[in-house]
Amino acid sequence: SVRHPISLARAVMEHSPHVMLQGEGAETFAGEQGLETVPPAFFFTERRWASLEGELGRLGLPIPHRPEGAPDPEPVDEGALLRDSREHRFGTVGVVALDTDGNIAAGTSTGGTTAKRWGRVGDSPILGAGTYANNESCGVSATGTGEYFIRLTVASRICALVEFEGLALQTAADRVIQDELTAMGGDGGIVALTPGGEIAWSFNTPGMYRARLSAGGEPLVAIYGDEE
């Protein structure tokens, strides 16, 4: 498996005529580009494995064998698993950045939905859904239940509201996340940035691990909704 999926996504953008590669074709292309690969067990964590077993059991589906190369089983904090489920914690890592020339870049990497069907594609790799950036309006990286972000094209929708309706970034983000996504039944959130350096985040879950930093400013790190 490719250790750094965002590096592979960038390689596809810069060194191929395509927008998206998946599966074996993506792995082969990564090898051609000299990107670092690791065994699947490199990504193994006991907590996520326990979550998978629990969800498969709830669905009445067979539980697969423990991955080859995974460490020996160890105790898991059941309370932490319950909190993960109750608070809709997602494993996505996303970033949006603005350079000194006014260029915006966004990247999103995720492990996907627990117990997803084989072959399921989420919103993270889909431009306009979980990831989007242009230098005219904004850049967005999203986390949440991907099917809803795909249906609503969350990331590009926020930027379109900024570019074509003149909304402030925070207003646009809140309209899409707090109103439209919530009304659709989806959950999650976004981080976003404009070419002018306006920063926003919005989420309809109890919390979202997040941080921001502007040149010359102090970093802000927060988890729950009442922290700013």
Steps between C-alpha positions, in 0.01 A plus 500: 500500500609858437609659825399857407183509286513878456846471346355250252208730424742781426707272277188409302426872460852597399630196312200350323221628275240365744312636800446176690655154515383222730579146607775304330553769238571760767741265680686428176525870419632568851777246442590666171523834681725358771258573784546325833294186554441303819326172591128539581574410865694828526163677532359258759378630836330287765231760559391518137508121470274473805264756344489295179425178688224670695334652194521178298348313792218752525429454129515122525790480255801267524809630677820455297823351628735735677733653239833330440777692672270672751627514859367261762153588636490741790222639722287782362325774696135417432400842631715665233329292232160611625611864500631465145161370388290742704700808402531397133878517505654460157854401406548753222805723480459812289682824435455822305796733446569839338849595379657844458408505131129459573478135401263280698542124539274250675561136584293236677591148613264254668466139601135505394185386675524209744366176346454660158428279201796377293564754226318788669639843409447786744507874458867565586646423155210656310576856395212724599365263765756451776783703348507811284722802434527786255675836518185701427284400795627256762640162595311244708581168667214301651438216742179312569262247353626513143183398318331824605801713411497343153128556451527864608843566343582674827851630430435663163156620612656709776749655259226570245301693762810709570586559133158543339277623783758707683448334837761521772683170536359425847147582385535272198645218709223525758228505236627179343595314820255625761199536270525292182709205620306477826165512318619215277587289806877510454758574765853633496686822442753699299802725523529775238717789388473787247773666290466802730590290802148466643479179702184312593387168636154362556370166629169357620654232724586544872860569405760498225876481554623820340776762497588814311796733467549831320836665428607696804216364712459246775385146421149406608424135577155375602287185521148573620238743375523744791874560452631790295 
